[in-house]
Amino acid sequence: MNETLQLALLPFQLAFMQNAFLVTLMIAVPMALLSCYLVLKGWSLMGDAVSHAVLPGVVLAYVAGLPFAAGAFVAGLVCALAAGYLKDNSRVKEDTVLGIVFSGMFALGVVLYVKIQPDVHLDHILFGDMLGIAAADLLETAIIALAATGFILAFRKDLLVQAFDRQHASAIGLPVKVLHYGLLAVLSLVVVGALKAVGIILAVAMLVAPGAIAALLTRRFPSMLAVAVSVALGCSFLGIWLSFLIDSAPAPTIVLLMASLFVLAFLSRMIRDRRPVEGA
């Protein structure tokens, strides 16, 4: 019994595991909040697009000797702004635009990576390296998480109005374009913050799953935000701890827990929605 308890508590005593917990829990909060708006706006693919588009920015930042976060943020922002511009100024549907932009940016990143052959392993960019987090990474992620969370909470009501009815938001005097591109900028920033923790690919799940689960379990937006954050924090904490015990990769374990929770939430919603019909 004592040996089992010691094994269960061991992850909290190791410095690299403590850093993994900290960096993931910090970035999980803004990602969960942002996921609620992405789900409501039907922008789930936008998170996928920005997550993939940061790859060429990371490679070019490596060549220029700049922080990876700077290159990733610029590349993600360019992708988001380009997709928004093409959507507003062409008759091509948004999902088509996003598919073209993010696949093109990701392909460019892979070509540059193969050509330049940087010291950074591609797996660390794609899947993250939360067990190799340094003190500087923690500080960077903390600043990004605070800035992104502050923006979302400060403009949460305005963003909600814009998400449901952009024309109404414009009619009542809200700065629609500022909110639109501000949300895209924050999305890019959050993806940068998640880059070292969960990587490019798995950041997509972190940007979609908490909001999707919360949408199934709640009916009011404040409750949706609270549930999404709880899901992100709970799955992140449990996923890292469980990955240590079963000798698995932390990020995929977190995403697997979120996917399982989504299935349970979906089944629960189906059962709840059928009850009035069966009793009629």
C-alpha positions as a Markdown table, in Angstrom:
| # | Residue | x | y | z |
|---|---|---|---|---|
| 1 | Met | 0.0 | 0.0 | 0.0 |
| 2 | Asn | 2.8 | 2.4 | 0.9 |
| 3 | Glu | 4.7 | 1.6 | -2.3 |
| 4 | Thr | 1.5 | 2.3 | -4.4 |
| 5 | Leu | 1.0 | 5.7 | -2.6 |
| 6 | Gln | 4.7 | 6.6 | -3.1 |
| 7 | Leu | 4.4 | 5.8 | -6.8 |
| 8 | Ala | 1.2 | 7.9 | -7.1 |
| 9 | Leu | 2.9 | 10.9 | -5.4 |
| 10 | Leu | 6.2 | 10.6 | -7.2 |
| 11 | Pro | 5.3 | 12.8 | -10.2 |
| 12 | Phe | 4.7 | 15.7 | -7.8 |
| 13 | Gln | 8.2 | 15.4 | -6.4 |
| 14 | Leu | 10.1 | 15.5 | -9.7 |
| 15 | Ala | 11.1 | 18.9 | -11.0 |
| 16 | Phe | 10.5 | 18.2 | -14.7 |
| 17 | Met | 7.0 | 16.8 | -13.8 |
| 18 | Gln | 6.2 | 19.9 | -11.7 |
| 19 | Asn | 7.2 | 22.1 | -14.7 |
| 20 | Ala | 5.0 | 19.9 | -17.0 |
| 21 | Phe | 2.0 | 20.4 | -14.6 |
| 22 | Leu | 2.6 | 24.2 | -14.4 |
| 23 | Val | 3.0 | 24.9 | -18.1 |
| 24 | Thr | 0.1 | 22.8 | -19.2 |
| 25 | Leu | -2.3 | 24.1 | -16.5 |
| 26 | Met | -1.4 | 27.7 | -17.3 |
| 27 | Ile | -2.1 | 27.5 | -21.0 |
| 28 | Ala | -5.2 | 25.2 | -20.5 |
| 29 | Val | -7.2 | 28.1 | -19.1 |
| 30 | Pro | -7.1 | 30.5 | -22.1 |
| 31 | Met | -7.4 | 27.6 | -24.5 |
| 32 | Ala | -10.6 | 26.4 | -22.7 |
| 33 | Leu | -12.1 | 29.9 | -22.7 |
| 34 | Leu | -11.2 | 30.4 | -26.4 |
| 35 | Ser | -12.6 | 27.0 | -27.3 |
| 36 | Cys | -16.1 | 28.2 | -26.2 |
| 37 | Tyr | -16.1 | 31.0 | -28.7 |
| 38 | Leu | -14.6 | 28.9 | -31.5 |
| 39 | Val | -17.3 | 26.3 | -31.0 |
| 40 | Leu | -20.1 | 29.0 | -30.9 |
| 41 | Lys | -18.7 | 30.7 | -34.0 |
| 42 | Gly | -18.1 | 27.5 | -35.9 |
| 43 | Trp | -14.4 | 28.3 | -36.0 |
| 44 | Ser | -13.1 | 24.9 | -34.9 |
| 45 | Leu | -11.2 | 24.5 | -38.1 |
| 46 | Met | -9.6 | 28.0 | -37.5 |
| 47 | Gly | -7.7 | 26.5 | -34.5 |
| 48 | Asp | -6.5 | 23.7 | -36.7 |
| 49 | Ala | -5.4 | 26.2 | -39.4 |
| 50 | Val | -3.4 | 28.4 | -37.0 |
| 51 | Ser | -1.9 | 25.4 | -35.2 |
| 52 | His | -0.5 | 24.1 | -38.4 |
| 53 | Ala | 0.5 | 27.4 | -39.9 |
| 54 | Val | 3.0 | 28.2 | -37.1 |
| 55 | Leu | 5.5 | 25.6 | -38.4 |
| 56 | Pro | 7.2 | 27.8 | -41.1 |
| 57 | Gly | 7.4 | 30.6 | -38.6 |
| 58 | Val | 9.2 | 28.3 | -36.1 |
| 59 | Val | 11.7 | 27.2 | -38.8 |
| 60 | Leu | 12.4 | 30.8 | -40.0 |
| 61 | Ala | 12.8 | 32.0 | -36.4 |
| 62 | Tyr | 15.4 | 29.3 | -35.9 |
| 63 | Val | 17.3 | 30.5 | -39.0 |
| 64 | Ala | 17.2 | 34.1 | -37.9 |
| 65 | Gly | 18.2 | 33.3 | -34.4 |
| 66 | Leu | 15.0 | 34.6 | -32.9 |
| 67 | Pro | 12.7 | 33.1 | -30.2 |
| 68 | Phe | 10.5 | 30.4 | -31.7 |
| 69 | Ala | 7.5 | 32.1 | -30.1 |
| 70 | Ala | 8.0 | 35.2 | -32.2 |
| 71 | Gly | 8.1 | 33.4 | -35.5 |
| 72 | Ala | 5.2 | 31.2 | -34.5 |
| 73 | Phe | 3.1 | 34.1 | -33.5 |
| 74 | Val | 3.8 | 36.0 | -36.8 |
| 75 | Ala | 3.1 | 33.0 | -38.9 |
| 76 | Gly | -0.1 | 32.1 | -37.1 |
| 77 | Leu | -1.3 | 35.7 | -37.2 |
| 78 | Val | -0.6 | 35.9 | -41.0 |
| 79 | Cys | -2.5 | 32.7 | -41.5 |
| 80 | Ala | -5.5 | 33.9 | -39.5 |
| 81 | Leu | -5.6 | 37.4 | -41.1 |
| 82 | Ala | -5.1 | 36.0 | -44.6 |
| 83 | Ala | -8.0 | 33.5 | -44.1 |
| 84 | Gly | -10.2 | 36.3 | -42.8 |
| 85 | Tyr | -9.4 | 38.6 | -45.7 |
| 86 | Leu | -10.0 | 35.9 | -48.3 |
| 87 | Lys | -13.3 | 35.0 | -46.8 |
| 88 | Asp | -14.5 | 38.6 | -46.7 |
| 89 | Asn | -13.3 | 39.5 | -50.2 |
| 90 | Ser | -14.2 | 36.4 | -52.2 |
| 91 | Arg | -17.1 | 34.0 | -52.8 |
| 92 | Val | -15.1 | 31.0 | -51.5 |
| 93 | Lys | -16.5 | 29.5 | -48.4 |
| 94 | Glu | -14.6 | 29.8 | -45.1 |
| 95 | Asp | -13.9 | 26.1 | -44.7 |
| 96 | Thr | -12.4 | 26.0 | -48.2 |
| 97 | Val | -10.2 | 29.1 | -47.5 |
| 98 | Leu | -9.0 | 27.6 | -44.2 |
| 99 | Gly | -8.2 | 24.3 | -45.8 |
| 100 | Ile | -6.1 | 25.9 | -48.5 |
| 101 | Val | -4.3 | 28.4 | -46.3 |
| 102 | Phe | -3.4 | 26.1 | -43.4 |
| 103 | Ser | -2.3 | 23.2 | -45.7 |
| 104 | Gly | -0.2 | 25.5 | -47.7 |
| 105 | Met | 1.5 | 27.0 | -44.7 |
| 106 | Phe | 2.1 | 23.6 | -43.1 |
| 107 | Ala | 3.5 | 22.3 | -46.4 |
| 108 | Leu | 5.8 | 25.3 | -46.5 |
| 109 | Gly | 7.0 | 24.6 | -43.0 |
| 110 | Val | 7.8 | 21.0 | -43.7 |
| 111 | Val | 9.7 | 21.9 | -46.9 |
| 112 | Leu | 11.7 | 24.5 | -45.0 |
| 113 | Tyr | 12.4 | 22.1 | -42.1 |
| 114 | Val | 13.7 | 19.4 | -44.5 |
| 115 | Lys | 15.8 | 21.9 | -46.4 |
| 116 | Ile | 17.3 | 23.6 | -43.3 |
| 117 | Gln | 17.5 | 20.6 | -41.0 |
| 118 | Pro | 17.4 | 22.4 | -37.7 |
| 119 | Asp | 18.7 | 20.9 | -34.4 |
| 120 | Val | 15.1 | 21.0 | -33.0 |
| 121 | His | 13.4 | 17.6 | -33.6 |
| 122 | Leu | 10.2 | 17.8 | -35.6 |
| 123 | Asp | 8.4 | 15.7 | -33.0 |
| 124 | His | 9.0 | 18.4 | -30.4 |
| 125 | Ile | 7.3 | 20.9 | -32.6 |
| 126 | Leu | 4.4 | 18.7 | -33.6 |
| 127 | Phe | 3.7 | 17.0 | -30.3 |
| 128 | Gly | 5.3 | 19.3 | -27.8 |
| 129 | Asp | 8.0 | 18.6 | -25.2 |
| 130 | Met | 6.3 | 19.4 | -21.8 |
| 131 | Leu | 8.8 | 17.2 | -19.9 |
| 132 | Gly | 11.7 | 19.4 | -21.2 |
| 133 | Ile | 10.2 | 22.7 | -20.1 |
| 134 | Ala | 12.7 | 25.2 | -18.7 |
| 135 | Ala | 12.2 | 28.2 | -16.3 |
| 136 | Ala | 12.2 | 30.6 | -19.3 |
| 137 | Asp | 9.4 | 28.6 | -21.0 |
| 138 | Leu | 7.3 | 28.8 | -17.8 |
| 139 | Leu | 7.7 | 32.6 | -17.7 |
| 140 | Glu | 6.8 | 33.0 | -21.4 |
| 141 | Thr | 3.8 | 30.8 | -21.1 |
| 142 | Ala | 2.6 | 32.6 | -18.0 |
| 143 | Ile | 2.8 | 36.0 | -19.8 |
| 144 | Ile | 0.9 | 34.6 | -22.8 |
| 145 | Ala | -1.7 | 32.9 | -20.6 |
| 146 | Leu | -2.3 | 36.1 | -18.6 |
| 147 | Ala | -2.6 | 38.3 | -21.7 |
| 148 | Ala | -4.9 | 36.0 | -23.5 |
| 149 | Thr | -7.1 | 35.3 | -20.5 |
| 150 | Gly | -7.3 | 39.0 | -19.7 |
| 151 | Phe | -8.5 | 39.9 | -23.2 |
| 152 | Ile | -11.1 | 37.2 | -23.3 |
| 153 | Leu | -12.5 | 38.0 | -19.9 |
| 154 | Ala | -12.5 | 41.8 | -20.5 |
| 155 | Phe | -14.4 | 41.5 | -23.8 |
| 156 | Arg | -16.4 | 38.3 | -23.1 |
| 157 | Lys | -19.8 | 39.9 | -23.5 |
| 158 | Asp | -18.9 | 41.7 | -26.7 |
| 159 | Leu | -17.3 | 38.6 | -28.1 |
| 160 | Leu | -20.4 | 36.6 | -27.3 |
| 161 | Val | -22.7 | 39.1 | -29.1 |
| 162 | Gln | -20.4 | 39.1 | -32.1 |
| 163 | Ala | -20.3 | 35.3 | -32.1 |
| 164 | Phe | -24.1 | 35.0 | -32.3 |
| 165 | Asp | -25.0 | 37.9 | -34.5 |
| 166 | Arg | -22.3 | 40.0 | -36.2 |
| 167 | Gln | -24.8 | 42.4 | -37.8 |
| 168 | His | -26.5 | 43.1 | -34.5 |
| 169 | Ala | -23.1 | 43.7 | -32.8 |
| 170 | Ser | -22.3 | 46.2 | -35.5 |
| 171 | Ala | -25.7 | 47.9 | -35.2 |
| 172 | Ile | -25.3 | 48.5 | -31.5 |
| 173 | Gly | -21.9 | 50.1 | -32.0 |
| 174 | Leu | -19.5 | 47.3 | -31.1 |
| 175 | Pro | -16.1 | 47.4 | -32.9 |
| 176 | Val | -16.8 | 44.3 | -34.9 |
| 177 | Lys | -13.5 | 44.3 | -36.8 |
| 178 | Val | -11.5 | 44.9 | -33.7 |
| 179 | Leu | -13.2 | 42.0 | -31.9 |
| 180 | His | -12.8 | 39.8 | -35.0 |
| 181 | Tyr | -9.1 | 40.3 | -35.6 |
| 182 | Gly | -8.4 | 40.6 | -31.9 |
| 183 | Leu | -9.8 | 37.1 | -31.3 |
| 184 | Leu | -7.7 | 35.9 | -34.2 |
| 185 | Ala | -4.6 | 37.5 | -32.7 |
| 186 | Val | -5.3 | 35.9 | -29.3 |
| 187 | Leu | -5.9 | 32.6 | -31.0 |
| 188 | Ser | -2.4 | 32.8 | -32.6 |
| 189 | Leu | -0.9 | 33.9 | -29.2 |
| 190 | Val | -2.5 | 30.9 | -27.4 |
| 191 | Val | -1.3 | 28.5 | -30.0 |
| 192 | Val | 2.3 | 29.9 | -29.5 |
| 193 | Gly | 1.8 | 29.3 | -25.7 |
| 194 | Ala | 0.8 | 25.8 | -26.3 |
| 195 | Leu | 3.6 | 25.0 | -28.7 |
| 196 | Lys | 6.1 | 23.7 | -26.2 |
| 197 | Ala | 3.5 | 22.1 | -23.9 |
| 198 | Val | 1.3 | 20.1 | -26.3 |
| 199 | Gly | 2.7 | 20.8 | -29.7 |
| 200 | Ile | 1.1 | 22.0 | -33.0 |
| 201 | Ile | -1.1 | 19.0 | -33.7 |
| 202 | Leu | -2.5 | 18.3 | -30.3 |
| 203 | Ala | -3.2 | 22.0 | -29.6 |
| 204 | Val | -6.2 | 21.6 | -32.0 |
| 205 | Ala | -7.9 | 19.2 | -29.5 |
| 206 | Met | -7.2 | 21.6 | -26.6 |
| 207 | Leu | -8.9 | 24.4 | -28.6 |
| 208 | Val | -12.0 | 22.4 | -29.5 |
| 209 | Ala | -12.7 | 19.7 | -26.9 |
| 210 | Pro | -13.3 | 21.7 | -23.7 |
| 211 | Gly | -15.8 | 24.0 | -25.5 |
| 212 | Ala | -17.5 | 21.1 | -27.2 |
| 213 | Ile | -17.9 | 19.2 | -24.0 |
| 214 | Ala | -19.2 | 22.3 | -22.1 |
| 215 | Ala | -21.7 | 23.0 | -24.9 |
| 216 | Leu | -23.2 | 19.5 | -24.4 |
| 217 | Leu | -23.5 | 19.8 | -20.6 |
| 218 | Thr | -24.7 | 23.4 | -20.2 |
| 219 | Arg | -27.3 | 25.8 | -21.4 |
| 220 | Arg | -25.9 | 29.2 | -20.3 |
| 221 | Phe | -22.7 | 30.8 | -21.5 |
| 222 | Pro | -21.2 | 31.6 | -18.1 |
| 223 | Ser | -21.7 | 28.0 | -17.1 |
| 224 | Met | -20.2 | 26.9 | -20.4 |
| 225 | Leu | -17.0 | 28.9 | -19.7 |
| 226 | Ala | -16.7 | 27.5 | -16.2 |
| 227 | Val | -17.2 | 23.9 | -17.3 |
| 228 | Ala | -14.8 | 24.2 | -20.2 |
| 229 | Val | -12.1 | 25.5 | -17.9 |
| 230 | Ser | -12.8 | 22.7 | -15.4 |
| 231 | Val | -12.6 | 20.1 | -18.1 |
| 232 | Ala | -9.3 | 21.5 | -19.5 |
| 233 | Leu | -7.7 | 21.7 | -16.1 |
| 234 | Gly | -9.0 | 18.4 | -14.9 |
| 235 | Cys | -8.0 | 16.5 | -18.0 |
| 236 | Ser | -4.6 | 18.2 | -18.2 |
| 237 | Phe | -3.8 | 17.4 | -14.6 |
| 238 | Leu | -5.0 | 13.8 | -14.7 |
| 239 | Gly | -3.5 | 13.2 | -18.2 |
| 240 | Ile | 0.0 | 14.2 | -17.1 |
| 241 | Trp | -0.2 | 12.2 | -13.8 |
| 242 | Leu | -1.6 | 9.2 | -15.6 |
| 243 | Ser | 1.0 | 9.3 | -18.4 |
| 244 | Phe | 3.7 | 9.0 | -15.8 |
| 245 | Leu | 2.1 | 6.0 | -14.2 |
| 246 | Ile | 1.5 | 4.1 | -17.5 |
| 247 | Asp | 4.7 | 5.4 | -19.2 |
| 248 | Ser | 2.9 | 7.2 | -22.0 |
| 249 | Ala | 3.3 | 10.6 | -23.7 |
| 250 | Pro | 1.5 | 13.3 | -21.7 |
| 251 | Ala | -0.1 | 15.3 | -24.5 |
| 252 | Pro | -1.8 | 12.4 | -26.3 |
| 253 | Thr | -3.0 | 11.1 | -22.9 |
| 254 | Ile | -4.6 | 14.5 | -22.1 |
| 255 | Val | -6.4 | 14.5 | -25.5 |
| 256 | Leu | -7.5 | 10.9 | -25.1 |
| 257 | Leu | -9.1 | 11.8 | -21.8 |
| 258 | Met | -10.9 | 14.8 | -23.4 |
| 259 | Ala | -12.1 | 12.6 | -26.3 |
| 260 | Ser | -13.5 | 10.0 | -23.8 |
| 261 | Leu | -15.2 | 12.8 | -21.8 |
| 262 | Phe | -16.8 | 14.2 | -25.0 |
| 263 | Val | -18.2 | 10.7 | -25.7 |
| 264 | Leu | -19.7 | 10.5 | -22.2 |
| 265 | Ala | -21.1 | 14.0 | -22.4 |
| 266 | Phe | -22.6 | 13.3 | -25.8 |
| 267 | Leu | -24.3 | 10.1 | -24.5 |
| 268 | Ser | -25.5 | 11.9 | -21.4 |
| 269 | Arg | -27.0 | 14.6 | -23.6 |
| 270 | Met | -28.8 | 12.1 | -25.8 |
| 271 | Ile | -30.3 | 10.3 | -22.8 |
| 272 | Arg | -31.4 | 13.6 | -21.2 |
| 273 | Asp | -33.0 | 14.8 | -24.5 |
| 274 | Arg | -34.9 | 11.5 | -24.9 |
| 275 | Arg | -36.5 | 11.4 | -21.5 |
| 276 | Pro | -39.4 | 13.9 | -22.1 |
| 277 | Val | -40.3 | 12.0 | -25.3 |
| 278 | Glu | -40.3 | 8.6 | -23.6 |
| 279 | Gly | -42.5 | 10.0 | -20.8 |
| 280 | Ala | -45.0 | 11.7 | -23.1 |
